Amino acid sequence: MSEPIEILRGVVHPWYCDNFGHMNVRWYSHFFDDAAFHLWPLYWGSHQKMLDEFGVHTVTASAMVNFLKELVAGDLILVDSVLTRIGRKSCTFTERMLHVDTKEVHATYETTEVFFDPQTRKSTEMPALIRKAFEDA
């Protein structure tokens, strides 16, 4: 649907590594989750802007990490994202964690974000203006 957009850069610190010498799985989630916060300003401004304008925000309904290649202390990473699906009440993003030097993909993260009405505590239709912003991206 769209081209990958870089949303985060980081470094694998020694304290992120486990007793096997590679970055522990919890830190992959840390980087991916932090990166995801940068998605909404790229498409719509922020979750707060969505809440103020439409009375909705998104919640993560599912997240799946695929670990492809180890990262070790000192590796520099970047995370990019692509919008892969637009539904009626949700959208899906696929993030990739790449090594800065080699551009090899070390992990992927697929997340489905559901539009949510905090008043009713239920999923709701994606606002038309947000859908248009996605489609135009």
Buried (B, 14 or more C-beta within 10 A) or exposed (E): EBEBBEBBEBEBEEEBBEEEEBBBEEBBBBBBBEBBEBBBEBBBEEBEEBEEEBEBBBEEBEBEBEBEEBBEBEBEBBBBBBBBEBEEBBBBBBBBBBBEEEEEBBBBBBBBBBBBBEEEEEBBEBBEEBBEBBEEB
